[in-house]
Amino acid sequence: MKKPIITGSICFTDLMEAAKAGNKAFSRAANGKVYLSFVAWEKDEDDKFGNNISFQLSKPKDSEEKQPYFGNAKFYNSEKPKETPKQDEEENPFSDQLPF
């Protein structure tokens, strides 16, 4: 069984602002790289754009600080068959040339 593909967008501007403000969801590792801790979940209902997944900065266990949302996503169904328009035989100029 194929795993679902998720497609979405993340507001990089909001992430940069939160990082510059010293949000605890960002941490610098020993290798010098900055990491982001986040929470993602599937929503019960789609929003007006069809998004059903939300992303939010995670918060430390002892913090009551509200963490901002920074993105949305949705499941991308690549296996959904594309509808092809049907033509009547009369409309198809090649229908009399086909061997079947």
Rosetta blueprint (number, residue, H / E / L):
1 M L
2 K L
3 K L
4 P L
5 I E
6 I E
7 T E
8 G E
9 S E
10 I E
11 C L
12 F H
13 T H
14 D H
15 L H
16 M H
17 E H
18 A H
19 A H
20 K H
21 A L
22 G L
23 N L
24 K L
25 A L
26 F E
27 S E
28 R E
29 A L
30 A L
31 N L
32 G L
33 K L
34 V E
35 Y E
36 L E
37 S L
38 F E
39 V E
40 A E
41 W E
42 E E
43 K L
44 D L
45 E L
46 D L
47 D L
48 K L
49 F L
50 G L
51 N L
52 N L
53 I E
54 S E
55 F E
56 Q E
57 L E
58 S L
59 K L
60 P L
61 K L
62 D L
63 S L
64 E L
65 E L
66 K L
67 Q L
68 P L
69 Y E
70 F E
71 G E
72 N E
73 A E
74 K E
75 F E
76 Y E
77 N L
78 S L
79 E L
80 K L
81 P L
82 K L
83 E L
84 T L
85 P L
86 K L
87 Q L
88 D L
89 E L
90 E L
91 E L
92 N L
93 P L
94 F L
95 S H
96 D H
97 Q H
98 L L
99 P L
100 F L
